[in-house]
Amino acid sequence: MSLIITLVLLAATLALTGLFGWLGARPKVPGRPRMAPWQFLMMLSASFALLMAVHLLNLFGLQTGGQAR
């Protein structure tokens, strides 16, 4: 993946993480069920953002993997 695609995906997943966090923190309306698991979606997008950050560091030349034995 190129640098531009990685940066776009990182920005999008960070924005989604913030949006899902905000939606999950809203007060629950009595009598209305929540139709989406906002906290789970927030953790999923945050995990993907972490993967994109590690990939970005690898693109800049940092070795993030373990040593080969």
PyMOL commands that set and color helices and strands:
alter all, ss='L'
color gray80, all
select helices_A, chain A and resi 3-25+38-59
alter helices_A, ss='H'
color red, helices_A
deselect
rebuild
show_as cartoon
